[in-house]
Amino acid sequence: MSDSPDPLVPGNHYTETMPVEAKVVGQGGFNSGCVMAPLLALAFVGVLVCGGIAVGIMLPAVQAAREAARRMSCSNNMKQIGLALHNYHSAYDQLPPAYTVDENGNKLHSWRVLILPFMEQASLYQQIDLSKPWDAPENTLVASTAVSAYACPSKVGDPLTTSYVAVVDPSGMFEGAIPTGFGQVTDGLANTILFVETEHQNEVHWMSPEDIDLQTLLELAEDDSHQGGGHVVLGDGAVKFITNSIDVGLLKALATKDGSEVIQ
């Protein structure tokens, strides 16, 4: 038996100086662990709630930043197309027609096909049989090839379709099968639409000889390519964002090349 004094023996002077490690839980006692567990659970729930609120606050900002980046990329696509149209005009002293036709007047190919050599797509252009319709078996391979510059980054769905279209009208820059030149634009190139970004519902295959007419442009549908509107390229190559709240009269004036309207 050890001679060491027992701290629990009455009268032992160690009882007042040595700590006693013991935990006794009786009817009137409590376990601190039972209190801590709910507190920790509440803290965890608080973190989740606060985290959810933070994500909810940040998400719109993140989405807006992403859309701004897509909108900038779309603007660059249209600028490249506008430059290609200018280079085509420099080469042929005229713009491409809105579409080519056969001897019977049937539509064959779009202006988007004709400017491919000026879009760094000469090899793709050389594979096209221009004497046959764009969707003929001879052109199947090219028709199944997507051209990235013709696809708005904000678009969803078929990558072969495009929202970059001409406004085909006798008063516009694209009259149809008859090509026009910049010399015919008496309203001024900076005041005349060259081509536009249309709504999703009006998208077409990039090779298709289909675009939109003036009436479709003026309808200003709410199915915008971007929130609040879409881009247009003017005759001087400038890319502008037009909101869907634009005055219809002003939009019509911008679409005509020789209407002598006053643009303010």
C-alpha positions in Angstrom: 0.0 0.0 0.0 1.3 3.4 -0.9 2.3 5.8 1.8 1.2 8.7 -0.4 -1.5 10.8 1.3 -5.0 10.3 -0.1 -6.5 13.6 -1.2 -9.9 12.4 -0.4 -9.3 11.4 3.2 -10.8 13.9 5.6 -8.3 16.0 7.4 -5.7 15.6 4.7 -4.3 19.0 4.0 -4.1 18.1 0.2 -7.8 18.2 -0.1 -7.7 22.0 -0.3 -4.8 22.3 -2.6 -5.0 19.4 -5.0 -7.7 19.5 -7.8 -10.1 16.7 -8.0 -11.1 15.7 -11.6 -14.5 14.3 -11.4 -17.8 14.8 -13.2 -21.0 13.6 -11.5 -24.4 14.0 -13.2 -27.4 13.4 -11.1 -31.0 14.4 -11.3 -30.2 18.0 -10.7 -27.1 18.1 -12.8 -26.5 18.6 -16.5 -24.1 17.6 -19.3 -22.4 20.6 -21.0 -22.1 18.4 -24.2 -25.9 18.4 -24.5 -25.8 22.2 -24.7 -22.8 22.5 -27.0 -24.3 20.2 -29.7 -27.4 22.4 -30.4 -25.2 25.5 -30.3 -22.8 24.0 -32.9 -25.8 22.9 -35.0 -27.2 26.4 -34.9 -23.9 27.9 -35.8 -23.6 25.5 -38.8 -27.1 26.5 -39.9 -26.1 30.1 -39.6 -23.1 29.6 -41.8 -25.3 27.9 -44.4 -27.9 30.7 -44.3 -25.2 33.4 -44.5 -23.4 31.6 -47.3 -26.7 31.2 -49.2 -27.4 34.9 -48.9 -23.9 35.8 -50.1 -24.3 33.5 -53.1 -27.7 35.0 -53.8 -26.2 38.5 -53.7 -23.2 37.6 -55.8 -24.9 35.5 -58.5 -26.6 38.3 -60.4 -23.3 40.2 -60.5 -21.5 37.1 -61.8 -24.2 36.5 -64.4 -24.1 40.2 -65.5 -20.3 40.0 -65.9 -20.5 36.8 -68.0 -23.2 38.4 -70.2 -21.0 41.5 -70.6 -18.2 39.3 -71.8 -20.4 37.5 -74.2 -21.8 40.8 -75.5 -18.2 42.0 -76.1 -17.3 38.8 -78.0 -20.5 39.2 -80.1 -19.5 42.8 -80.9 -16.1 41.5 -82.1 -17.7 38.9 -84.3 -19.8 41.5 -86.0 -16.9 43.9 -86.4 -15.0 41.1 -88.2 -18.0 40.5 -90.5 -18.3 44.2 -91.2 -14.6 44.3 -92.0 -15.0 41.4 -94.4 -17.9 43.2 -96.1 -15.7 46.3 -96.6 -12.8 44.1 -98.0 -15.3 42.5 -100.4 -16.4 45.9 -101.5 -12.8 47.0 -102.0 -12.2 43.9 -104.1 -15.3 44.1 -106.3 -16.4 47.7 -105.9 -19.7 46.6 -104.5 -21.2 44.7 -101.6 -22.2 41.1 -102.1 -25.9 40.5 -103.0 -28.1 39.3 -100.2 -28.3 36.0 -102.1 -27.3 34.5 -105.3 -29.8 32.9 -107.7 -29.8 30.4 -110.6 -31.1 31.0 -114.1 -34.7 30.6 -112.8 -34.4 33.0 -110.0 -34.2 30.4 -107.3 -32.1 31.4 -104.3 -28.8 29.5 -103.9 -26.4 31.1 -101.4 -26.2 33.8 -98.8 -23.9 36.8 -98.7 -22.4 35.1 -95.6 -21.0 32.5 -98.0 -19.6 35.0 -100.5 -17.5 36.8 -97.8 -15.9 33.6 -96.5 -12.6 34.3 -98.3 -12.5 37.6 -96.4 -13.2 35.8 -93.1 -10.1 33.7 -93.2 -12.2 30.8 -94.5 -11.0 30.5 -98.1 -10.4 26.8 -97.8 -14.0 26.3 -96.7 -15.3 28.5 -99.5 -13.4 26.5 -102.1 -15.3 23.4 -101.1 -18.7 24.9 -101.9 -20.4 24.2 -105.2 -21.9 27.7 -105.9 -23.9 26.4 -108.8 -26.0 24.2 -106.5 -28.2 25.3 -103.6 -26.6 25.6 -100.2 -28.4 22.6 -98.9 -27.8 20.4 -102.0 -26.0 17.0 -101.4 -22.9 18.4 -102.9 -22.7 21.0 -100.1 -23.6 18.8 -97.2 -20.1 18.7 -95.8 -19.8 22.5 -95.6 -23.3 22.9 -94.4 -22.5 20.7 -91.4 -19.5 22.9 -90.6 -20.0 25.7 -88.0 -18.2 29.1 -88.5 -17.5 30.4 -85.1 -17.6 34.1 -86.1 -21.2 33.6 -87.2 -22.4 32.4 -83.8 -23.2 34.9 -81.1 -21.7 33.6 -77.8 -25.1 34.3 -76.1 -27.1 32.1 -78.4 -28.2 28.6 -77.5 -29.2 25.7 -79.6 -27.9 24.8 -83.1 -24.3 26.0 -83.6 -25.0 26.1 -87.4 -27.5 28.9 -87.1 -26.7 32.5 -87.0 -28.5 35.7 -85.7 -26.3 37.9 -87.9 -28.6 38.9 -90.8 -29.1 41.5 -93.5 -32.2 43.7 -93.7 -33.3 42.9 -97.3 -35.3 45.7 -98.7 -35.1 47.9 -101.9 -34.4 50.9 -99.6 -31.6 49.2 -97.7 -28.0 48.2 -98.2 -29.0 44.7 -99.3 -31.7 44.8 -102.0 -31.8 41.1 -102.8 -30.1 39.4 -105.8 -28.9 42.8 -107.0 -25.7 44.1 -105.3 -25.3 47.6 -104.1 -22.4 49.9 -103.5 -21.4 52.4 -100.9 -21.8 55.2 -103.5 -25.5 54.6 -103.4 -25.7 55.4 -99.7 -26.6 59.1 -99.8 -27.7 59.1 -96.2 -24.1 58.6 -95.1 -22.5 55.3 -94.1 -22.4 56.3 -90.5 -26.2 56.7 -90.6 -27.1 53.5 -92.4 -27.4 50.0 -91.1 -25.2 47.4 -92.9 -26.5 44.3 -91.1 -28.0 43.5 -87.7 -28.2 41.0 -84.9 -31.7 39.6 -84.9 -33.8 37.9 -82.3 -33.4 34.1 -81.6 -36.7 33.4 -83.3 -35.3 34.7 -86.6 -32.0 32.8 -86.7 -31.1 31.0 -89.9 -28.5 28.5 -91.0 -25.4 30.6 -91.8 -25.4 29.3 -95.4 -29.1 29.9 -96.0 -30.0 32.7 -98.4 -32.6 33.9 -95.9 -32.4 37.1 -93.8 -35.1 39.4 -92.4 -37.1 42.1 -94.1 -37.6 45.7 -93.0 -41.0 44.9 -91.3 -39.4 42.2 -89.2 -36.7 44.6 -88.0 -39.3 47.2 -87.0 -41.4 44.8 -85.0 -38.8 44.9 -82.1 -39.7 41.5 -80.6 -38.8 41.0 -76.9 -36.8 37.8 -77.7 -33.5 39.7 -77.7 -30.1 38.3 -78.4 -28.9 40.2 -75.4 -30.8 41.7 -72.5 -32.5 44.8 -73.7 -31.6 44.7 -77.4 -29.0 43.7 -79.9 -26.1 45.0 -82.0 -26.1 46.6 -85.5 -23.2 47.3 -87.8 -23.4 50.6 -89.7 -22.0 51.2 -93.1 -18.8 52.7 -91.8 -18.1 49.5 -89.9 -19.0 50.8 -86.4 -20.8 48.4 -84.1 -23.6 49.9 -82.1 -25.9 48.4 -79.4 -29.6 49.3 -80.1 -32.0 48.9 -77.3 -35.5 47.6 -78.0 -36.9 50.9 -76.7 -35.5 52.7 -79.8 -38.0 54.9 -81.7 -39.3 52.9 -84.6 -39.1 55.9 -86.9 -35.4 56.3 -86.1 -34.8 52.6 -86.6 -36.5 52.8 -90.0 -34.4 55.9 -90.9 -31.2 54.0 -90.0 -32.3 51.0 -92.2 -32.7 53.1 -95.4 -29.7 54.2 -97.5 -31.2 57.1 -99.4 -34.2 58.3 -97.5 -32.7 61.7 -96.7 -33.9 61.4 -93.1 -32.4 63.6 -90.4 -30.7 61.3 -87.8 -30.4 62.9 -84.4 
